[in-house]
Amino acid sequence: MTKVPRKLEAELRDHVATHIGKLARPKRLVWADDLPKTRSGKIMRRLLRDIAEGRELGDVTTLRDPTVITQLQHAMVDAGPR
């Protein structure tokens, strides 16, 4: 996982606040080298939500690369609390 430079993180937060609204501003950003995808290439947003909210993951049998989940979970821990 790649670390997000602080300046870029602030710029992204400000951009979201300006163009979408302050309520949509992310509390933290996690850079990922890959996302959990099915074998056909669809991003499994359900798994992203589960990881972000610290919930137990559901069915992951359709993942193209199961190691992505572990990488994302570690990145969330490294990013610190919400």
C-alpha positions in Angstrom: 0.0 0.0 0.0 1.1 3.5 -0.8 1.1 6.2 1.8 -1.0 9.3 1.0 1.1 12.5 1.2 -0.5 14.8 3.8 -0.7 17.7 1.3 -2.6 15.5 -1.3 -4.9 14.3 1.5 -5.8 17.9 2.4 -6.3 18.8 -1.2 -8.6 15.9 -1.8 -10.6 16.7 1.3 -10.9 20.4 0.3 -12.0 19.4 -3.2 -14.7 17.2 -1.9 -15.9 19.8 0.5 -16.0 22.5 -2.2 -17.6 20.5 -5.0 -19.8 18.0 -3.2 -20.3 19.5 0.3 -18.6 19.6 3.7 -20.7 16.7 4.9 -19.2 14.4 2.2 -15.6 15.2 3.2 -13.8 11.9 4.0 -12.5 11.5 7.5 -9.5 9.5 6.3 -8.1 8.3 3.0 -6.6 4.9 2.3 -4.6 4.4 -0.9 -4.9 0.9 -2.4 -2.8 -0.8 -5.1 -5.9 -2.9 -6.0 -9.5 -3.3 -5.1 -11.5 -6.5 -4.4 -12.9 -7.6 -7.7 -14.8 -10.5 -9.0 -13.3 -12.7 -11.6 -15.2 -10.7 -14.3 -13.6 -7.5 -13.0 -16.5 -5.9 -11.0 -15.5 -4.0 -7.9 -17.0 -5.6 -4.8 -18.2 -2.5 -3.0 -19.9 -4.5 -0.3 -16.5 -5.8 0.8 -15.1 -2.3 0.8 -17.9 -1.1 3.1 -17.3 -4.1 5.4 -13.6 -3.4 5.6 -14.2 0.3 6.2 -16.7 -0.3 8.9 -14.7 -3.1 10.6 -17.4 -5.7 10.0 -16.9 -9.4 9.4 -16.7 -10.1 5.7 -19.3 -12.1 4.0 -18.9 -14.4 1.0 -15.5 -13.9 -0.7 -15.4 -17.0 -2.9 -15.9 -14.9 -6.1 -12.8 -12.8 -5.5 -10.2 -12.7 -8.3 -7.4 -12.1 -5.8 -8.2 -12.8 -2.1 -4.9 -11.3 -0.9 -6.3 -7.8 -1.7 -8.6 -8.1 1.3 -5.7 -8.6 3.7 -3.8 -5.7 2.2 -6.8 -3.4 2.5 -7.4 -4.5 6.1 -3.7 -3.7 7.0 -4.0 -0.3 5.2 -7.0 0.5 7.3 -5.1 -0.3 10.5 -2.2 1.8 9.3 -4.5 4.7 8.5 -5.6 4.9 12.1 -9.0 5.5 13.7 -11.8 7.3 11.9 
